[in-house]
Amino acid sequence: MLRRRISLIMTCYFRHLDKVFKKAGLQIDVDNRKRVDLILHEMAGIEYKDCVQTWKAIKNLIQDEDVFIERLRQECMARNIDLEY
C-alpha cells in the first residue's frame, strides 16, 4: 500500500497541469511520465521527488504561462519526448 501511495504522490500535481500539457502538445503517458516529472523538478529548481515544493514553484512559474509552455516544450524536445505539434 505504501509503495503504491508513494508513486501516486510522485506526480500528484500533474492533474493540475492537464491544460498546460495540452497547450504544449504534450501527451502524458506511461513512457514519458517520469521524464516529464524530472523536467518539471529541474525547471522548478527542486530536488527530484519533492513534489510539494515542486508544485509550489511551478505555480509561480506558470503565472507566465506562455513562457512556461515554451520552456517545457524545449526541454521535452531536448530529451526526445514526442509532442503533438
Residue pairs with C-beta under 8 A, 6 or more apart in sequence:
9 51
10 37
10 49
10 51
11 33
11 34
11 37
11 51
12 51
12 55
13 51
13 54
13 55
13 58
14 21
14 28
14 33
14 36
14 37
16 55
17 58
17 62
20 62
20 65
20 68
20 69
20 72
21 27
21 28
23 65
23 69
24 69
24 72
24 73
24 76
24 83
25 73
25 83
25 84
25 85
26 32
26 36
26 72
26 73
26 76
26 81
26 83
26 84
27 82
27 84
28 36
32 81
32 82
35 79
35 81
36 76
36 81
37 48
38 48
39 72
39 75
39 76
39 79
39 81
40 54
40 58
40 72
41 47
41 48
41 49
41 50
41 54
42 75
43 58
43 61
43 68
43 71
43 72
43 75
44 53
44 54
44 57
44 58
44 61
45 57
46 53
46 54
46 57
58 68
61 68
62 68
73 83
76 83
77 83
